[in-house]
Amino acid sequence: MLGSLGVFSPPAFGSLSPSLGKNSKRASGGKSFFAIEKKKGQIFGSRRLSDHLTFRFPSRISINERHGLIISAVMTDDNSTKTEIDDIENIGLLSVDPGLAAFKDHFRYRVQRYVDQKKLIEKHEGGLEEFARGYLKFGFNRGEGGIVYREWAPAALEAQIIGDFNGWDGSKHGMEKDQFGVWSIRLPDSNGKPAIPHNSRVKFRFKHGNGVWVDRIPAWIKYATVDPSSFGAPYDGVHWDPPLSERYEFKYPRPPKPDAPRIYEAHVGMSGVEPRVNTYREFADDVLPRIRANNYNTVQLMAVMEHSYYASFGYHVTNFFAVSSRSGTPEDLKYLIDKAHSLGLRVLMDVVHSHASNNSTDGLNGFDVGQSSQESYFHTGDRGYHKLWDSRLFNYGNWEVLRFLLSNLRWWLEEYKFDGFRFDGVTSMLYHHHGMNTAFTGDYNEYFSVATDVDAVVYMMLANSLIHNILPDAAVIAEDVSGMPGLGRPVSEGGIGFDYRLAMAIPDKWIDYLKNKTDEEWSMKELSSSLTNRRYSEKCVAYAESHDQSIVGDKTIAFFLMDKEMYSGMSCLTDASPTVDRGIALHKMIHFLTMALGGEGYLNFMGNEFGHPEWIDFPREGNGWSYEKCRRQWNLADTEHLRYKFMNVFDRAMNLLDEKFSFLASAKQFVSSTNEEDKVIVFERGDLVFVFNFHPKNTYDGYKVGCDLPGKYRVALDSDAWEFGGHGRVGHDVDHFTSPEGIPGVPETNFNNRPNSFKVLSPSRTCVVYYRVDESQESNHNNNDPVGVQEKLEATDKAAAKEEDFEEHADEDNVQELPSLEDTTRSGSSKLKGTEAQDIEEETASDKK
C-alpha cells in the first residue's frame, strides 16, 4: 500500500492508546500544479519560526502578449460540510485535480485510515461527537453529591489529588487506576458544599518509575493562574466551578456566516493604549466597537489558550482548556464573545494543536516522565521534539491524544461559543520534517510521500469533520506554507476539510518589493500573478501583513514606506512630504489590491489598518521586560490633525464596499490588463471594475478599461478622495458609458478580451473602483450620491443599535456598563469634510442585511 505510514494496526478498545507503525513506500509520478519560493524565516521570543516557505497556486491562466496577463479564476461555490466518504475507490478530490491521479493509492490509504479510525470511535465511544465530550469525563466534573476527578497517566505508579482544600497533603486522597491508565477519585460534598471550593488551587500528584513524586497541573484544567508577586513562578491549576449566580450566561446568538470573512486579527493583551496587559472586558468595550465600525465581520483572537511565556505570542501553550488568565477569567472571555455576537461579529480562535510548551512544571509536558509514546501525549525521542520551536510534538495516532485534542475543539466551540478556528502550524503537522530545511518545489511527491505524517492528516480530517458536524457554519482556516493539495477541500472528497488556507506568499511578495525594488521596477504582471496564483477550488484568506510582519525584527508596510517620517511627518497642519504622500497612497493601494485580488477572504492585524508606527516587542529579557512596545496607540487614528486617520477611514471603506457588493465571495475574477509601461492593473471582481495605477508620476486622462457588462458606470470607491488623504482628482459625479468592442462572442477581437470598454481618469498612485448603475433602480437613488464612504455609515448605526440592546439586556452581575458607541467608534473615523465625499446609499446596507 502506497502512503507514508505502512501497515495499519487498529487501536485498542476503550481508552487504550495505540501507537501506529511507520513503514511505507514512496509514491511517485504527478506533475507540478504550482510553484514554490523559499524565504529565510525569523526568530522571535522562544517560538522559533522555521524557514518560511511561500507558495503560489495558479488558477486557469492564459497569456496575451499584447495586453498582458489575462487571468480568469473561477472558484466553485461548493462549501459542503458533508464529512462522510461514500466511495473510497472513487475519491472526489482526484477529479478536481487530475494531477493527483498518480497518488490515488496514497489518498485511498489515508482515507481508509480516516474511515477506520472513525468506525472504531463509533464502536467504542459512541461516535465522534460523543468522543469529543472528553471534558465531561476527564478533569473535574460535578456528579451527584460530589466531584469526580479523572486523569490519564498510565505510567504513574501512584496518584493523589492535592490543593488548598486538603492543605496540599494528598495522603487521604489517593486515586485508583483502571485498565486503561486512567486515575480517578470521587470527593463527596461536605455539609452541602463542594469538597473543592470554586477558585481554589489544585494539582495532580503522582509517582513515576524511579519512585519520585511530582506535582503537575491537571491536563484538563479549565483555569490556571500564577503568583504575580513571584517572578518566574510556575502556574497553579484552579478549580473553576462558579455558582450559577456568578456564571456568565450568553444572551446573543451567533451571527450568520458571512459570504466572505473580513477578519480582524487581534491580541487582547496588547490591545490597550497603556503599556500593560489589557483585559477581555476592556477589549470587548473599547476595541470591538472599533472593529465593527471598520466593517469587519470576524474577529480572530490570538493567545487565548494559557501560555506561561507571554512573549511566545500564545504559541507555547501550557494548559489547553484554560483561558489565558493574564486578561481575566473564563466568564470575562464569555462576555467578550457575547459582546462580539451582539455587534454582528463572529469570533475565531487561534488554536495551537501543532505542538505544546516544553515546560514540565506547568505544562502538559509534565506528564511525560520517561513513558513510551503509548503512555504519553507526545512522541518520544527526536520525533517528539521540535528543535526550532523548543516544544513537544503530539502523537496523533494515540487514542487519548485524539480524545484530548478533539474534545479541546468542542470545548471552545460549546463552552465559549467560538465560531471557528485558525489552526496554527499546519505545515509542521503535515510532515515528519515539519517543513524545516525543505524547499517545496511543487513536485507532488513532496506532499504525498514517506514525509507525510498521515497520523496528523487523519487527525485534521477528524477535527474538521467534528467541527462542521457540531457547527455547520463554522469557519476553519489553515496556516500552511507548503501548499498541500486538498487541504482546503471537504473531507467527503478525500480532502483535509479546511474552509480556507492563509495566502502566506502575498506578504512576502510585498516585503520583497518594498525592500528590494524601486517604484519603477514594480511588475504589474508579477504582482497580479502572485495575488491570483492559488489552487483552483481551494479558498484563501489574503492579507498584506499579519502579526508576523509586525513583530520586532521586522517592519510593517507603513514602516517600510515612511520609516522615521511616521513620527515627524504625519501632521495635517503642514503639507505632506513626498515620502508621506507616497507612503499613504501605496499603503491604501497595497492593502486594497491584496483584498480585491488575493483571495476569498481578507485579514488585517490589529493597528495595521491605520499604519501603526510601532512594531510589537513583548516583555522579554532583551528589552528589560518592558511593555512599552506591547500596546496599540489608538489615539493616533482618533486624532483629527494626524494623517493616520486617512488610512483608517480607507480601511473602513474597503470593507464596506465588500459588504455592499460581496465581491470577495464572487466566483467572477478576471484580470484584463497588466500594463508594465503604464504601471496599471485592471480587473473585474464580481461586477465591479478595479483600476490600480502604480505609476509614481503619470496620470492618464481618458484611460480605456475593459469590462464585461455594458451600461453606465460610476465611481464606487476612490483612494484619491480628500476623505482618504488624497488629492481629489477624480470626479464622482461623472457617468461613464460603455462602448462595444469587437465581434460579440469572439474574445480575441475584443479590447483586452472584454466585450465592452469605458474611459476613466486614472491619477498616479491611486485605485478607483467602478460599479454598474442599475437603470431600473436609479430613480430610487440620489444620482449625486455615488457609492463609497459617508460620514455616518448605516453599518455603524446598526452596531450602535445592537450595543444599546446589549446594554439593555445585560445582567448587572455579569456585564459591566458599556460606553456608548458614539464615544468609542465614531472617534475611529474622523468627521471629514469635502465636496467630493463618497457616500453609501443608506438603503443599501439595510437591503444587504
Secondary structure, DSSP 8 states (H G I E B T S, - for coil): --SSS-S-----STT------------------SEEEEE---EETTEE---EEEEE---EEEEETTTEEEEE-------------S-TTS-HHHHH-GGGGGGHHHHHHHHHHHHHHHHHHHHHHSSHHHHTTGGGTSEEEEETTEEEEEEE-TT-SEEEEEEGGGTT--TT-B-EE-TTSEEEEEEE-BTTB-SS-TTEEEEEEEE-TTS-EEEE--TT-S-EEE-TTSTT--EEEEE----GGGS----S------SS-EEEEEESTT-SSSSS---HHHIIIIIHHHHHHTT--EEEEES-EE-S-GGGTT-S-SEEEEE-GGG--HHHHHHHHHHHHHTT-EEEEEE--S-EE--SSSSGGGG-SS--GGGSSB--GGGGEETTTTEE-B-TTSHHHHHHHHHHHHHHHHHS---EEEETTHHHHHBTTTTTT----S-GGGTSSTTB-HHHHHHHHHHHHHHHHH-TT-EEEE--SS--TTTTS-GGGTS---SEEE-THHHHHHHHHHHH--GGG--HHHHHHHHH---TT--EEE-S--GGGTBTTS--HHHHHHTTHHHHS-BTTS---HHHHHHHHHHHHHHHHHHHHS-SEEEEETTGGGT--S-B--S-GGGTS--TTSS--HHHHH-TTBTHHHHHHHHHHHHHHHHHH--TT-S-EEEEEEETTTTEEEEEETTEEEEEE--SS--EEEEEEEESS-SEEEEEEETTSGGGTS---S-SS--EE-EE-SSTT-GGGSBTTBSEEEEEEE-TTEEEEEEE--TTTGGGS-TTS-SS--SS-HHHHHHHHHHHHHHHH--TTT------HHHHTGGGS-----TT-----HHHHHHH-
